[in-house]
Amino acid sequence: MTRPGGAGRPGGAVGPPMMAGPAEKARSFGPSVKRLIRLLLAYRAFMVTVFASIVISVILSAVAPRVLGHATDLVFDGVIGTTLPDGLTKEQAVAGLREQGQNTFADMVSSMDVTPGVGVDFTAVGQVLLIVLVLYVLSSALAWLAAYLLNIVVVGTIRRLRAEVEEKVHRLPLRYYDAAARGDLLSRVTNDLDNLSQSLQQTIAQFLNSVLMVIALLAMMIWISPLLALIAVLTVPLAFIATAQIAKRSKPHFMAQWSSTGKLNAQVEEAFTGHELVKAFGRQSEIEATFDERNEKLFESSWRAQFISGIIMPTIMFLGNLNYVAVAVVGGLRVASGSLSLGEVQAFIQYSRQFTQPLTQIGSMFNLMQSGVASAERIFDVLDADEETPDPADPQTPVDGHGLIEFDDVSFRYVTHRPLIENLSLVAQPGHMVAIVGPTGAGKTTLVNLIMRFYDVDAGTIRVDGVDSRRMTRDDLRERTGMVLQDSWLFGGTIYENIAYGDPTASRAEVIEAAELSHVDHFVRTLPDGYETVLDEEGGGVSAGERQLITIARAFLAKPTILILDEATSSVDTRTELLIQQAMANLRTDRTSFVIAHRLSTVRDADIIVVMEDGRIVEQGSHDELLATRGAYCRLYNSQFAGPLEDEPLAGDHVAG
């Protein structure tokens, strides 16, 4: 079976250039937000309920200060009433104040609902306060309901988005993984998704509530006093201009922050994966220096992003304080003139303070929104990446699956202007072992990658048992193929589970048989837990050669029609390699085997040896035939065996003269 995610980087061949990361190029804020909204609207009913709950909650919260202002008026009326002579009407009391020259006080009393000599009506005050309490309780309950439903929406949306990303990565071509830094890709599908989730949870409800609160409060302020409302509104455009200018300068730093996070994760993942080599070559200081450099860039971008976006809140708060002073002064004058009641001014001041609060919240949310949208753009980069060409709508399936592989005038290149394989033709007969040899970068691994359709040919045709491989589904093609790579891949699980990965339907007896054929059974039985020995992702607990044997057993269990070994025996000793070759002979009946090898002693018994140079087949034939031609294969063979034999020549054909 093939390794999930492809076969890795083309062996020695020229691959596509590494991507710097699309997140470095910031896109427009608007389209990404609209795309997020479309994702949230999948929960349309919930979102309608959330919106309705927030609207009603805001209305109740906006009405409450106006009702509370009436309680203030009742208290103030009672206090003023006790200062007036008992037994008079309000009109008589006002006339008496004017006769005494207290015209300002008379104007204020005339606008009040006061009874001379009567104090505070505490019953009425209590009823008003009870109404205010009910309003605030209902408002809070609806706000809680909105937050609860919104949490369901956000978590569900992120779950769906995470599933889409997971499905997407399995549809991406191998070319994408060759060009992307693995740590950066992992950061996109983990860190960026988590950051987006937190940003949505913390901003959506608060943003809706803040916007609606601004509208409701503005309506209430205009209702109380258009003049005071005009004074309060003057700070709004200033706040928006300040917010827009600051946010404009902070977005590039947020993009740089998450791009730097991906690069740092890539470097850490790379260093941790190869920590043994890092120590062996004494490169700890170099790794630390690289880490420090990238960590410093992350620090600088994060600091700048947070600092610049953090200026928004104090700026809006400053404008809000100026607004408060202006409203308090003008409102006091209006009360003194009798144009407004004290309760109305109190309610208006409360509205004006609340009016700047949602603006402040909107400003403070911009850093979260910028960060979340930056992460969303990085996730959308993955979702929007070009996928593999789809399988044909009417796929064909070979009738006789014997493993006949035909390359007919095949051409392929990773980079458009850099040819690799040109006009290659080759026939691999069923049951034959085809060895592919040649110098590094000749295109050997590329050849088998084309068989597996990890890449599609640019020209020509590859036929499997007479059927164009592009007319088959990839699953059908790869189910017929077993592949063992030079880099052994094991997942976290038992040895038994790693072998059974080749055929989940296989019985335990079949798994043991595959282990015996690949000589895994012998060393497994020496382990304390045998086949139940748990391995980690790096295959810890067994040697490199033993890890390779396990992957070979996995391929044997799949019983493939086509068997591909890409330097699969490079990690095993000579004796084990001989045993594996003997085991492979049992599988080669009516099956085709492709073996890529630099160690030519492993391919001497191949039915056909293909010698590649610069993407072309320069020679093909049996071992003896190729030695006799004294060409490229002869030079390769002598380079491996002639040196040690110069002092002590051996009989036979070990030296190609």
N, C-alpha and C positions, 0 to 999 in steps of 0.2 A: 504493500500500500504506500501511497505517497505521503510525504510529510505535509501536515496542514500548513497552509500559507505558502506552499511552493518549495522549490528546491534550493532556494538561496541565490546568491549572486552567481552569474554565469562563470563557470570555471575558467579563469584566465582570460576570458573574452572581454572585449571592450564593451562596457555597459553604458547605460544612459547617465548623464551627469547628475550629481547629487542636487537635490532641491534645497534651496536656502530656506524654504518655508513660506507659504503664501500669506501667513499671518503678518509678515513684515510689511505687506502692502495693505494699508487700511482701506476698507471700502466704506460706502455711504452708510450712515447710521440708520436712515429711514428704511431701506429695503430689508435689512436684517430684522428690525423691529416688526415690520409687517409680516415677515415670515414666521416669527415667533407667535404673533397674534393668531395666524392661521392654524398653527399647531394647537394653541390653547382652545380654539373654537371647535376642536373635535369634541370637547365637552360643552356643547352649546347650552344645554339645559342648565347645567351647573353654573355656567358663566352668567346666564340671564338671571338666575336666582341670586348669585353673588352681587350682580349690578343692582338689582332691585333692593336687596337688603342694605347695601351701602347707601343708596339714594334715600331710603326711608330713614335710616339711621342718621344720615347727615341732616335731613330736614328736622327731625326731632331734636337733634343736638343744636341746630340753629335757632329753633323756636324757643328753647328753654331759657336762654338769657333774656329774651324779650319778656317772657312770663315772670322771670325772677325780678326784672326791673319793675314790674307792677307791685311786687311785694315791697320793694324799696320805696315806691311811691306811697303805699299804704302807711308805712312807718313814718316817712317824712311828713305826710299829710297830718298824721296824728300828733307828731311833735310840734308842728307849726300851729295846729288847732289849739293846743294847750297854751300857746302864747297869746292867743286872741281872747278878747272879753267874751264871757259866756252870755248866752241869750241873744246875741246878734246874729243876723244872717251874714253870709259871706259878702254880699254886696255892701251891707252896712259897714262891715269890718274894713273892706277895701276903701270905701269912701273916707272912713276915719283915718286910715293910714295916709291917704293923699292930703287930707287936711293938715296932718302933722308934717307934711313934706317928705314922707317916705315913699316916693313914687316908684323907685326900683323894687322895693319890698312889696308894694301894692300890686305892681305888674306881675310879680311872681305868684302872689297869693291868688290873684284873679284867674291864673291858668291852672290852679291846683283844685283837686276835689277835696276841699277842706270844710269842716264844720267848726265854727268858733267854740272853744271851750270843751271840745270832745277830743279825747286822746286816741291812742293807737288801737285799732280793731284787731286784736290778736287772733280772733277766730278766722277772720278773712285772711290774715297773713298766713296762718297755719294751712288753710285750704290751698292757697297759692303755692306754698312750699311743697305740699304733698303732690300737687300736679307736676311741679318741676322734678321731684324725685321720680315719679312715674315716667316722665319723658326721658330722663337720663338712664333709667333702668332698661326701658325698651330700646333705647338707642344702643346701649352697651350689648344687650342680648343679640340684636340684629348684627352688630359689628362682629361679635363672636361667631355667629352663624356664617357670616361671609368669610371670615378667616378660616373656619373649619372646612367649608366647601372648597375654598380656593386652595387649601393645602392638598385636598384630594385631586384637584385639577392639575396642580403643579407636579406633584409626585407622579401622577399618571402620565402626564406629558413627558416628563424626564424618563420614565420607564419605557414609554413608546420610543422616544428619541434614542435611548440607549440600545433598544432592540434593533432600531433601524441602522444604527452605526455598526452593531454586531453583524447584522445581515450584509451590510455594505462591504465590510472588510473581507467577507468571503466571496464577494463578487468582483473585487478589485483584481486587476491583472498582476502577474508577478513583476511586471515592469514598474508598477507603483512602489512595491516594497523594495525593489532594487534602488530606487531613487530617493526613498524617504528614510530619514533617521528613525530607527525603531523607538528610541526613547521619546522623541518628539511626537510620534504617532501615539504611543501609549499615554503621553501627557494629554493629548487631545481627547482621547476616549475615556479618560479617567478624571484628571484634574479639571479640565475645562467643563466637562459635564457636571461635576460636583459644584464648580463655581457658578455655572449657569443656574443650577437648581437653587442654590442659596440666594442668588440675585433675584430670581423670580419670586421666591417665597417672601423676600424682604421688601420688595418694591411694588408688586402689582396692587395689592390691597391698599397699601399706603398711598400709592400714586392716585388710584381712583378716588379714595377718600379725600385726599388733599385737593384734587381738582374740583370735585363736587362741592367740597366745603368752601372753596373760594367763591364758587358761583352762588351758593346759598347765602353765605355771609354778605356778599356784595348786594344781593337782593334785599336782605334785611336792613342793611345800612342805608340803602336808597329809600326804603320805606320810612325809616326813622327821620333821616335828614339828608336830602340830596347834597347840600353844601358840605357837610362833614364827610359824606361818601366821596365827593370829588377830592377832598383833601387826602383821604385815605388811599384813593386809587392812584394818586400821582406817583406813589412809590412803586407801583406794579411794573410799569415799563422799565423803570430804572433797575428793578430786581431782575427782570427777564434779560435785559441787555447785559447786565453783569454776569448772570448765570451762563448765557450763551457764549460770551467771550471767554470766560474761564473754562467752560466745558470744551470749547474748541481747542484750547491749548493743552488740555489734559488727555484727550483721546489718543494722540500718538504715543504718549507715555504708557497708557494702559495697553496698547497694542504691543509696544516694546516689552512691557512687563511679562505678558503671557508668551510672547515669542522667546524671550530670554529664559522663562521657566521651562519651555520645551527643550531648548538647547542644553540647559543645565541638566535636566533629567536624562537626556540622551547621553551626555558625557558621564554621568554617574552610573547609568545602566551599563555603559560600555566598560567603564573601569571596574565595576563590580564583577561583570561577567568574566573579564580577563585578569582578575586580580593576581592569579598565580604567575602569569607572564609579566605583569607589572613588577612583582617582587623579584622574579627571576632576573629581569634585565635592569633592576634598580632604578625604575622610572617613577618611584613614588613622588619624588620632589616635582617632577615634570607634571604628573597628574594633579598634584596639589596646586601647582602654579596655574594650570589651566582651569581648575575648579575655582580658585580664588578670583581669576580674571572674569569668568562668567558669572560667578556669584556677585562680584562687584557690579557688573553691568545690570544684573537683576536688582540689586540693592538701589542703584542709581535710578533706574526706570521706575521701580516701585515707589521710591521716596518722592520723586518728582510728580508721579501720578497722584499720590495721596496728598502731597502738599498743595499742589495746584487746585485739585478738586476740593480740598478742605477749606480753601479760601471762600468758597461759595456761601457756606452757612454764616460765618461772621459778617460777611458783606451784607447779606439780607437782614441779619439781626440789627445791624447798624441802621439800615434804612427803616426798619420797623420801629426802632426807638425814636427816630426823628418824627415818624408818623404819629407815634403815641403822644409826643409833646404837643404837636400841632393840634391834634384832636382834643386833648385835655384843655388847652387854653381856649380854643374857639367854643368848645362845648360848655365850659364854665360861663362864658359870656352869654351864650344862648339861654342858659338856665336863669341867669340873673335878669335877662330881659323878658323872661316868661315865654320865649318861643319854644322851649323844650322843658320837659320835666326832668327832675334829677334821676328818676329811674330810667328814662330814655337815654340820657347821657351815660349813665352807668352801663346800660346794655350796649350802647354804641362803643364805649371804650373797650368793653369785653370783646365785642365783635372785631374791633380794630386790632386788638392783640391776637385774637384767634385768626384774623385775616393774614397776619404776617407769619403765623405758625405754619400753616400748610405750605406757604411759599418757601419758608425755611426748610421744611421737610422735602419739598420737591428739589430744592437746591442740594440738600445733603444726599438725596438719592441718586444724583447724577453720577457720583463716582461709582456707586454700585451698578447703576445701569450701564455706564461706560464699560466697566469691567465685565459685566455679564454679556453684553453685546459683543465685546471683543472675543470672549470665549465662544459665543454662538457662531461667530464668523469662522473661527478655526474648526468648529465641528462641521459647519456647512461646507467648508473646503473638502472635508473627507466625503460627505454625502454627495457632493457635486462632482467628485473625481470621475474620470472616464472609467467605465466598467469594461469587463471582458465582452467581446462580441457575443451576443446571445446565441444559444443553441438553435439549430434549425427547427422550424415549425413542424416539418415532416422528417424527422431524423431517420437515418438508415442504420441497420444493424448487420454486421457480417453474419452470414449463414453458417459458415464453417470457421470456427475460431481456432485456427492452428498457429497463428502468429506470423503470417507472411507480411513483412514490412517492405514497402517500396518507396524510395525517394526518387521522384521524377523531376529532374531539372529544378531543384529547389534553390531559392535565393532568400537570404534573410540578412537584416542588419538592425542593430540596436539603435544606432544614430543614422539619420537619413543620409548624411554626407560621408559616412564611414562604412564601406562595404565589409562584410564579415564572411558570409557563406554565399558563394556565387555558382549557379548552375551545377549543383551537386546531384548526382544520381547514384543510387545504391540499392541493391536488393538483398534482404536478409531472409533466407529460407527458414521455414518452420523446423524447429529442432536444432538449428545451428547456433553456435556460439560466435558472436561477432565481437571482436576486440577492436577498440578504437584507441589508437595511440598517436602520440605526436607531442611537440613541445607545448609549453604553457602558452595559452592564448590562441591555440590553433582552431578552437571551436568545437572541442570534443563534447563538453557538457552541453553546449548550445544545441548540438545535434540531438541529444536525448531529450532536452527540454522541448524541442519541436515535436518529438514523438508524443510527449505527454500533453501537448498543446498548452504548456505554460506560456508559450508565445505562438502566434500564428505566422506562417510563412508569408513572405512578401510576394513571392512568385513560385510557381511550380505546385506540385501536389505530393502529399504523403498519404499513401494508401495502407490500410490495415485490413488484411485478408480481402483485398480487392475493393474496399470502400474508402473513399476520400475521408480522412479523419475529420475534416471540417463539416462533413455531412452527418457525423455521429455526435451524440451528446457527450459532453466532457465526462459525465459520470460513467457512461457506458465504456468510453475509452479507458478511463483510469481504473475501472473495476477489473479490466483485463490485464492491468499492468501492476507489477510489484517493483518498488524502487527502494534501493538502499543507498544512502548518501555517504559521502566521506565524513561529514559531521553527523555523528549519531544523535538522534533526537529521541529522548525519553521524557515522559510526563510524570508528574507526581502520582505514584500508585505502586502497586506490587509488581514484581517481575512477571507474574502470571498475567496481570491486566495489560502490561505493556506488550506481551507477545500476542494476547488475544485481540489486541487492537486491529490486527491484520484481518480477522474474521470474527466479528462479535457472535456469530451463530455457531462457531466451532465448539465441539465438545471438549471436555478436559483431556480425554485421550488424544484428540487431534492436536491440542496445544502441546502436550508432552511429546508427541511424535515429532512435531516441528522443532521443538527444543532439542531433541535427540539428534535429528538430522543436521542441525546447525551447531552441535556440540556445546549447547548451552546447558543441557541437563547435567553434565558431569560437574561443572563448577557450582551450579545452583544447589545441588544436593550437599555440597560442603558447607553451605551457609546455614546458620542456626535456624532461620525461619524458612529455608528453602524457597519455593515459589511465592511464598507470602512475604518475602523480604520487601520492605517498602523503600522505594527509590524517590529521591527528590527530582526536581526538574533538570538538575545537572547530572543525574545519575550517580549521586554520591553513594559510596558503599561498594562499588564495583569499579574495576579498572577500565581504561579506555577501550582496550581490546574486548573485554567482556560486554561493555555497552554495545559495541559494534555487533557482537554475536547475537545479542538480544534483538537488535533491529533486523538482522538477517533472518532470525527465526520468525519474526513478525511477517516478513515478506514471504517466507516459505509457507506459512500458514494460509496466506491468501490464495495459494495455488494459482498464480497468474499465468496467463497465456504468454505474456511478454515480461521478462525479468531484466531489470536494469540495475547494474551495480556501478556506481560512480566512485571509484577508488575505495570500494567498500571494505577491502581487506588491508588497507594501509595501516590500520591500528592493531593488527594481530601479528603474532610471531609466525615464523616460517612454517613450523609444524602445523599450527592451527590453520594457516592459510591452505596448506595441502589438504587437510581434512575438509575444509569448506569447499574446496574445488571438487573433491570426491562427492560430497553431498550434493553440490550443484549438478553433477552429472546425472543424479537420479531424477532431477527435475527437468532436465533439458529435453526429455522425450516429447516430441510433438509441441515443443515450446521454443520460443526465440529468446536468446539471451544477448544482451548488450553489456559489455564489460569495458569500462574506461579504466585504464591502468597506466601508470608510469613505470611500475616495476614489471619489466617485460617477461620475467620468468613466470609470471602468473598467466600469460596469454599464449604460451607456446603451443598449447593444445587446441587453440581456437580453430574453428572451421574456416574462418576468414578473418584476417587482420587488416584493418583499414588504417592507413597512415594519413594523417591530416596535417597540413601546413597552411596557415593563413586562410582558413575556411575552405580549403579545397582538398579533395582526395588526391594525393599524389601517387599513392600505391595501394594495392589491395591484393591479397592472396594468402596462402598458408605461410607458416613460419619458414619452412624450408625454401619455398618458392621465393619469398622476399629476400632471404639471405643470399640466394643464388644471383639475384639481380644486382646485388652490391650497391643498392640505392639508399634512400632515406632511412628505411627500416634497418638496414645493415649498419648504418652510421649510429643510429640510436642504440642498437644492440651492442655494438662494440664499445660505445661510450660507457656502458654499464659493466661489461664483463671483460673487455680486453685489458684494461689497466692491471688488475690483480694477476692476470695470467701471463704477463710478459715474462716474469721471472721463471714461471713453471707452467708451460703450456700443457693443456689437457687434450686428450683424444676426443674425437667426436666433433659435433658441430657447435660447441660452445663459443668458439671464436670464428667470426665470419672473416675470412681472409681476404 
